[in-house]
Amino acid sequence: MSEPRFYVTAPIPDPGLPMLRAAGSVEMPDVAPDPAALRRACESGDYDVIIAQVRNPFDADLLRTARIRGISNFAVGYDNIDVAAATANAVMVGNTPDVLTDATADIAVLLMLAVGRRAVEADTFVRTGHFSGWRPDMFLGRDISGATLGLAGFGRIGRATARRALGFGMRVLFSPRPPGDRHVGDDELGEFAGRVRQVGWAELVGSSDYLSLHVPLTAETRHLVNAEVLRAMKSTAVLINTARGPVVDEDALVAALKAGEIAGAGLDVYEHEPQLAAGLAEVPNTVLLPHIGSATVSVRAEMARLCAENAIAMARGVVPPHPVNPEAWRS
């Protein structure tokens, strides 16, 4: 078998690159490839596996002409890849699951606290020399303890967020698969049985003081939070998104924030990332983070290890440890 050949669209942390270099040859462009450059790399026949980022799009047209064995996505999500088209063209896809649950849940809680207690506004106030002493009316915010948290989605990250919220004394509601529904029994709830309550999507939207999104991006969840949903939220409510940007209609969110339809928003992801919807950066009642949900040293290192393991296996013609579409090589 010839030496495995890897194309890395952007640097990944240790131990990822050393693992790839030990297994085969690695090419990494000086500048992250645009879609045209990515297509050329995929069509060239020079590489077995592409090590990709979520910002690298692999649509059906590209995958139809790709001469690669696999795509190892440096992410848990893979909505940047047309998986059905990859499968149809015998391109295996791998991801890095189960590593960023706690880190992302921490960011969700951080955003709740930061928006609710106006932490960024207050920090800027001090840094710009405006703090002249304590005042009883200065930067009054909203409580976390005793507030109602609504979780849209109740998978690993949603559950980890619930665990933290209960520690803050929050009342936790959840809707497992909005906008649809399915019943979740006590056996499945496990440690959360009797501690959280399942409600329908409409009730979740209308009852939450903090509405936190933990759903994958699918056709059903794109613009799950739209103008109608924002109008149905409490005027005192805060929206939190650590899932995927297009789950929220960002233009509608800006309009709702400006109109006072909701009290604030904390975002780590954006609809047209890295671009923001017009006016979002100027709205004061927001906290905007640069997609850092998984950004801890230990989590990113583990993601890099899993990503490299997937890529090495695929280059050798072996189903990777974490396949998205294991049927790709059986079709």
Secondary structure in CASP SS format (residue, H / E / C, confidence):
PFRMAT SS
TARGET T0000
AUTHOR 0000-0000-0000
METHOD secondary structure of the structure
MODEL  1
M C 1.00
S C 1.00
E C 1.00
P C 1.00
R E 1.00
F E 1.00
Y E 1.00
V E 1.00
T C 1.00
A C 1.00
P C 1.00
I C 1.00
P C 1.00
D C 1.00
P C 1.00
G H 1.00
L H 1.00
P H 1.00
M H 1.00
L H 1.00
R H 1.00
A H 1.00
A H 1.00
G C 1.00
S E 1.00
V E 1.00
E E 1.00
M C 1.00
P C 1.00
D C 1.00
V C 1.00
A C 1.00
P C 1.00
D C 1.00
P H 1.00
A H 1.00
A H 1.00
L H 1.00
R H 1.00
R H 1.00
A H 1.00
C H 1.00
E H 1.00
S C 1.00
G C 1.00
D C 1.00
Y C 1.00
D C 1.00
V E 1.00
I E 1.00
I E 1.00
A E 1.00
Q C 1.00
V C 1.00
R C 1.00
N C 1.00
P C 1.00
F E 1.00
D C 1.00
A H 1.00
D H 1.00
L H 1.00
L H 1.00
R H 1.00
T H 1.00
A C 1.00
R C 1.00
I C 1.00
R C 1.00
G E 1.00
I E 1.00
S E 1.00
N E 1.00
F C 1.00
A C 1.00
V C 1.00
G C 1.00
Y C 1.00
D C 1.00
N C 1.00
I E 1.00
D C 1.00
V H 1.00
A H 1.00
A H 1.00
A H 1.00
T H 1.00
A H 1.00
N C 1.00
A C 1.00
V C 1.00
M E 1.00
V E 1.00
G E 1.00
N C 1.00
T C 1.00
P C 1.00
D C 1.00
V C 1.00
L C 1.00
T H 1.00
D H 1.00
A H 1.00
T H 1.00
A H 1.00
D H 1.00
I H 1.00
A H 1.00
V H 1.00
L H 1.00
L H 1.00
M H 1.00
L H 1.00
A H 1.00
V H 1.00
G H 1.00
R C 1.00
R C 1.00
A H 1.00
V H 1.00
E H 1.00
A H 1.00
D H 1.00
T H 1.00
F H 1.00
V H 1.00
R H 1.00
T C 1.00
G C 1.00
H C 1.00
F C 1.00
S C 1.00
G C 1.00
W C 1.00
R C 1.00
P C 1.00
D C 1.00
M C 1.00
F C 1.00
L C 1.00
G C 1.00
R C 1.00
D C 1.00
I C 1.00
S C 1.00
G C 1.00
A C 1.00
T E 1.00
L E 1.00
G E 1.00
L E 1.00
A E 1.00
G C 1.00
F C 1.00
G C 1.00
R H 1.00
I H 1.00
G H 1.00
R H 1.00
A H 1.00
T H 1.00
A H 1.00
R H 1.00
R H 1.00
A H 1.00
L H 1.00
G H 1.00
F C 1.00
G C 1.00
M C 1.00
R E 1.00
V E 1.00
L E 1.00
F E 1.00
S E 1.00
P C 1.00
R C 1.00
P C 1.00
P C 1.00
G C 1.00
D C 1.00
R C 1.00
H C 1.00
V C 1.00
G C 1.00
D H 1.00
D H 1.00
E H 1.00
L H 1.00
G H 1.00
E H 1.00
F H 1.00
A C 1.00
G C 1.00
R C 1.00
V E 1.00
R E 1.00
Q E 1.00
V C 1.00
G C 1.00
W H 1.00
A H 1.00
E H 1.00
L H 1.00
V H 1.00
G H 1.00
S H 1.00
S C 1.00
D C 1.00
Y E 1.00
L E 1.00
S E 1.00
L E 1.00
H C 1.00
V C 1.00
P C 1.00
L C 1.00
T C 1.00
A C 1.00
E C 1.00
T C 1.00
R C 1.00
H C 1.00
L C 1.00
V E 1.00
N C 1.00
A H 1.00
E H 1.00
V H 1.00
L H 1.00
R H 1.00
A H 1.00
M C 1.00
K C 1.00
S C 1.00
T C 1.00
A C 1.00
V E 1.00
L E 1.00
I E 1.00
N E 1.00
T C 1.00
A C 1.00
R C 1.00
G H 1.00
P H 1.00
V H 1.00
V E 1.00
D C 1.00
E H 1.00
D H 1.00
A H 1.00
L H 1.00
V H 1.00
A H 1.00
A H 1.00
L H 1.00
K H 1.00
A H 1.00
G C 1.00
E C 1.00
I C 1.00
A C 1.00
G E 1.00
A E 1.00
G E 1.00
L E 1.00
D C 1.00
V C 1.00
Y C 1.00
E C 1.00
H E 1.00
E C 1.00
P C 1.00
Q E 1.00
L C 1.00
A C 1.00
A C 1.00
G C 1.00
L H 1.00
A H 1.00
E H 1.00
V C 1.00
P C 1.00
N C 1.00
T E 1.00
V E 1.00
L E 1.00
L C 1.00
P C 1.00
H C 1.00
I C 1.00
G C 1.00
S C 1.00
A C 1.00
T C 1.00
V H 1.00
S H 1.00
V H 1.00
R H 1.00
A H 1.00
E H 1.00
M H 1.00
A H 1.00
R H 1.00
L H 1.00
C H 1.00
A H 1.00
E H 1.00
N H 1.00
A H 1.00
I H 1.00
A H 1.00
M H 1.00
A H 1.00
R C 1.00
G C 1.00
V C 1.00
V C 1.00
P C 1.00
P C 1.00
H C 1.00
P E 1.00
V C 1.00
N C 1.00
P H 1.00
E H 1.00
A H 1.00
W H 1.00
R C 1.00
S C 1.00
END
